[in-house]
Structure formats: structure tokens, C-alpha cells
Amino acid sequence: MIFVIIAIPCALLSFYLGCLAWKKNQVASCLLFIFAGLNLVFALVVTAGVLFASRELGWL
């Protein structure tokens, strides 16, 4: 879960920096948006996996 705690703020920061740099360098902004999206997908997959595993183990 520590990865999720790190991934979500990194994604938000990448999205924010991508928005700030859009007028100067659109290629770098697109790469930041892709990185932000991958971070959010990673956080979603890990969270869903932990929830599924905890239900299977009877922790929830």
C-alpha cells in the first residue's frame, strides 16, 4: 500500500506540471499526462488487488 500512497501524489503532481508546461512544450506535457495516467491505473490495480485478496482471506 505504500506504493499507492506514493503513486497518487506523483500522478497529481505530474498532471499539474503537465498543465503548467502545456504552452511551452506540448510533447513533454503529453509524456507527463501519460505518466500520470499510468500512476493512477497502477494505484487502482493495486488497491483493487488488495481489496480482492483481503475479501478472499476473510479480512473484510
Phi, psi and omega in degrees: 000340179297329178294324178292320180297328178275324187291320184293312176296326177296320178294316180295320178294319179296319178296317179297314179294325176296321177293321180294323186266008187300319184287331184273318185212099184286331179293314178295323178295318178297320177295321176294322178295320177296316178299319179296317178296318178295322177297317180293321176296318178301314180297321179294317180294317180295317179296316178296321178296319179294318178296317179296315180295321181290328175290320179294327179276353178082021180278340178247000000 
